[in-house]
Amino acid sequence: MKKIYKRVYIVSVNSIVTGGPESLHQLASEIMKKGYETFIYYIDTKTLSVPEKFKKYGVKVCTEIEDSSDNIIITPEVHTEIFNKFKNINKVIWWLSLDYYLDQKVSRRTKNFSESRKIPTIPSYIILFICRKYKLRYFKFKEKNIYHLFNCKYVENYLNENEVSNRGKQFLCGPISKKFYEKWINLDKKQDIIIYNPKKDNTFIHHIINEMKKINQNVKFIPLKNLTEDECMDLMDISKIYIDFGNFPGPERLPREAVLRYCTIITGLEGSAGNEYDVPINKNFKIEKKLENVLEICLLINDIINNYEDYIEEFSFYRDHVINQIERFPFDVDYFLEKSNIFFNSEIK
């Protein structure tokens, strides 16, 4: 394949090892395989060291970016301020966590700060401004010379609402690790275990846990925390249900990993979980996060626990959807390199 760009720079952070940064390291690794000189640029530090979790991707790290029209820079939506440093390099935004981006906007951040501390809006704005909690964002949708990557339908809809042209955007979703579908699983080892992400809405989860004690005291709720990738997979292998009533700013890794390890999935309706494309499960398994729905959720959990074999095949379409993301990733990266080059060299944006 003929090289389209001289160098590829991918902006990430070194201090966080969640799904977003992992997708960025995956992308760097895939582009390197295609023969491109590719670098991760850590915006939060000048270190050349890669976080332990991401060393398997074999990426190179740089501390400087060459501002040349022969090069391309890819940044997540939360770090578009870096574009202000460059005039010539080709610029790409990979939308990985839409809700987190929206939460940084002045109006929403002020509202959230005000509500959480029960103080008026104007004093909240002044406090945040003085404390420099507002990050200056130089990207605006009227800037038509920026190429956009979206990882789910939820984000695509947002880009459409902001009139980003089809020629200036495309789908690219960071896949989960192949080991989650390559390793054999013994369904006979499934136990009455419900797993969840404790970094999300713990308060609502505890309402569910307390209600379940009245219905079935034999089930266990185990948080997915402080686990290696293999430990996480081992826990999923013996669990019957993964529940997630937090925000879904993108496709989310944990539910995708869980469904491949033959966990049934129950979610709320926030973010990408609210549509039929990004989390393609029956609407009966998507219940709005309201206190009056806790009993309904618990009754569903109990029925799945007692009749797991009857439920698990209802998630086969979601499993195939996730496997397809893994298999198509190299081809989507090829398409991105070609299509973005056409975009940057076209007078029509």
DOVEXZA-507647 format. One line per 8 residues: number of its first residue (from 1); for each residue z, y, x of C-alpha. Coordinates in steps of 0.5 Angstrom, whole numbers, plus 500, padded with zeros to 3 digits. Layout:
! residues N
NUM = Z:Y:X | ... $
***
This chain:
! residues 349
1 = 500:500:500 | 498:507:503 | 504:511:504 | 504:517:500 | 510:521:503 | 512:522:510 | 519:522:508 | 523:520:502 $
9 = 530:523:501 | 535:521:496 | 541:525:495 | 548:521:493 | 555:522:494 | 560:518:499 | 566:518:496 | 564:515:489 $
17 = 562:508:489 | 560:507:481 | 554:505:478 | 550:512:479 | 551:512:487 | 549:505:487 | 542:506:483 | 541:511:488 $
25 = 542:506:494 | 538:501:490 | 532:506:490 | 533:508:497 | 533:500:499 | 527:499:495 | 523:505:498 | 524:502:505 $
33 = 521:495:503 | 515:499:502 | 514:502:509 | 517:509:507 | 522:513:512 | 527:513:507 | 534:516:508 | 540:517:504 $
41 = 543:524:504 | 551:525:502 | 552:532:499 | 559:531:499 | 560:530:507 | 556:530:513 | 558:522:515 | 553:517:517 $
49 = 557:512:514 | 555:508:508 | 561:506:503 | 562:498:504 | 560:496:497 | 553:499:499 | 552:496:506 | 548:491:503 $
57 = 542:495:501 | 541:497:509 | 540:504:508 | 539:510:513 | 543:516:512 | 541:523:515 | 545:530:515 | 539:534:515 $
65 = 533:535:510 | 526:537:513 | 523:542:508 | 516:540:508 | 511:539:502 | 509:532:506 | 516:530:503 | 520:528:497 $
73 = 527:529:495 | 530:525:489 | 537:528:486 | 541:526:480 | 542:531:475 | 549:533:477 | 547:535:484 | 540:539:482 $
81 = 543:545:486 | 541:543:492 | 534:545:490 | 536:552:492 | 536:550:499 | 528:548:499 | 522:551:498 | 516:546:500 $
89 = 519:539:499 | 517:536:493 | 523:535:488 | 525:530:483 | 531:529:478 | 533:522:477 | 537:522:470 | 543:517:471 $
97 = 549:520:467 | 546:525:462 | 553:526:458 | 557:528:465 | 551:533:466 | 552:536:459 | 560:536:461 | 558:541:467 $
105 = 555:546:462 | 559:552:461 | 560:552:454 | 562:545:453 | 567:545:459 | 570:551:457 | 571:548:450 | 573:541:453 $
113 = 578:545:457 | 581:549:451 | 582:543:447 | 585:539:452 | 590:545:453 | 590:548:447 | 589:555:449 | 583:560:447 $
121 = 576:559:449 | 576:566:453 | 582:565:457 | 579:558:459 | 573:561:461 | 577:566:466 | 581:560:469 | 575:556:470 $
129 = 571:561:473 | 577:564:478 | 578:556:480 | 571:556:481 | 570:550:477 | 563:552:474 | 558:549:479 | 552:554:480 $
137 = 546:550:477 | 539:552:479 | 535:548:475 | 532:550:469 | 527:546:464 | 522:552:465 | 521:550:472 | 515:545:471 $
145 = 514:543:478 | 520:538:478 | 518:531:476 | 523:527:472 | 526:520:472 | 530:517:466 | 534:511:466 | 534:510:458 $
153 = 531:512:451 | 537:516:450 | 536:521:456 | 528:520:455 | 530:524:448 | 533:529:451 | 528:531:456 | 523:531:450 $
161 = 527:536:446 | 527:540:453 | 519:539:453 | 518:536:459 | 511:533:459 | 509:526:459 | 506:527:466 | 512:530:469 $
169 = 517:524:467 | 517:516:467 | 522:511:466 | 526:508:472 | 533:504:471 | 537:502:477 | 538:494:476 | 544:490:476 $
177 = 545:485:482 | 541:479:481 | 547:475:483 | 549:476:475 | 543:472:473 | 541:467:478 | 548:464:479 | 549:458:474 $
185 = 555:459:469 | 559:453:465 | 560:456:458 | 565:450:457 | 570:454:462 | 570:460:457 | 577:462:455 | 580:467:449 $
193 = 579:473:454 | 577:480:452 | 575:484:458 | 574:492:458 | 573:498:462 | 580:501:463 | 576:508:466 | 574:509:459 $
201 = 578:511:453 | 584:507:454 | 588:510:448 | 583:507:443 | 583:500:447 | 591:500:446 | 590:501:439 | 586:495:439 $
209 = 590:491:443 | 596:492:439 | 593:491:432 | 590:484:435 | 597:482:436 | 598:482:429 | 592:477:428 | 592:473:434 $
217 = 597:473:439 | 593:468:444 | 588:472:446 | 588:476:453 | 586:483:454 | 584:484:461 | 582:490:465 | 576:490:470 $
225 = 579:494:475 | 580:493:483 | 575:487:483 | 570:486:488 | 563:484:485 | 564:477:486 | 571:477:482 | 568:481:477 $
233 = 563:476:476 | 568:470:476 | 572:474:470 | 566:475:466 | 565:468:467 | 571:466:463 | 571:471:458 | 568:471:451 $
241 = 568:478:449 | 566:485:453 | 568:491:449 | 567:498:450 | 568:504:446 | 567:510:451 | 562:514:453 | 555:511:455 $
249 = 552:517:459 | 546:512:461 | 545:504:460 | 552:502:464 | 552:497:469 | 558:493:466 | 556:491:459 | 549:489:462 $
257 = 553:485:467 | 557:482:462 | 552:480:457 | 548:476:463 | 555:472:464 | 554:470:457 | 560:475:454 | 559:478:447 $
265 = 559:485:447 | 562:490:442 | 561:497:443 | 562:504:440 | 556:509:438 | 557:514:443 | 551:516:448 | 546:511:449 $
273 = 550:505:445 | 548:509:439 | 540:507:439 | 537:500:438 | 533:501:445 | 538:502:450 | 544:497:448 | 539:492:444 $
281 = 544:488:440 | 545:488:432 | 548:494:429 | 554:489:426 | 557:489:434 | 557:497:434 | 563:500:431 | 564:507:431 $
289 = 570:509:435 | 575:511:429 | 582:509:428 | 581:507:421 | 576:502:424 | 581:498:429 | 582:493:424 | 575:492:423 $
297 = 574:491:430 | 580:486:431 | 577:482:425 | 570:481:429 | 574:480:435 | 578:474:432 | 572:471:429 | 568:471:435 $
305 = 574:468:439 | 574:463:434 | 566:462:433 | 564:464:440 | 558:458:440 | 555:461:434 | 555:468:436 | 553:468:443 $
313 = 545:467:442 | 545:473:438 | 545:477:445 | 539:473:448 | 535:479:447 | 540:484:450 | 540:479:456 | 532:478:457 $
321 = 532:486:456 | 537:486:462 | 533:481:466 | 527:485:465 | 530:491:468 | 531:487:474 | 524:484:475 | 520:490:473 $
329 = 524:495:478 | 519:494:484 | 513:495:480 | 517:502:477 | 518:504:484 | 511:503:486 | 508:507:479 | 513:513:481 $
337 = 511:514:488 | 504:514:485 | 505:518:479 | 509:523:482 | 504:524:487 | 499:526:482 | 504:530:479 | 505:534:485 $
345 = 498:535:487 | 496:537:480 | 495:544:477 | 497:542:470 | 505:540:470 $
***
